[in-house]
């Protein structure tokens, strides 16, 4: 599966998760491996793993920067990624080193067109 992470900007912080489409494709999420707070990530590089009952998928950073928060709730309740991928199921928060990187990401309409083309 291609990378299907989303990023929501709040000043110089990006909250990162996977899209509703991705969670539906992955299905029953049973485990999420996330980085430590303080880790530095680079755009388009792996920062973690998400596992379902059927397979494991790498997670990729949509922006570069320092991980300032991880969603600890997912350790005991990874199903929140399936239930609420844009709210309770967020993965990490990154203090962006280069907020301009957001400009290289697809907006919601372009993403919908992209997944329509995939199918």
Steps between C-alpha positions, in 0.01 A plus 500: 500500500626848420542757773164632622589728790326833563638815663304773676693822563460703820759780485841323477365160613360230272276229641547181298272201449385261231202571277158346535561323169823347633347379826214341306748321273716385792188397698533368855801687643654309789835674556663836438875561542580870535827692548623648825432865580811697402578289193565695181330379183549595137223538246421174317699284744363226723402597854301198615294194421131420509380139512168337429400139548615438141813712436738774615549836327771762539401854596670792321547856620322752277723778640843533663556602860506393862241263647350696791211266589384145437148370549566270799133395501576284194733273699204345683227591250636498141146453370451877542681537167212304342226670701618862474798543262478882496432562869579242773707287261772756423852356521764766568555875513804652329646846555573570134852590395377615157127585494528564125515118458123502556468654154622176342216298653168426331199698618180307581352527149825393331532208743144384418586512129822306570324217683229489231779449243652223716174309495 
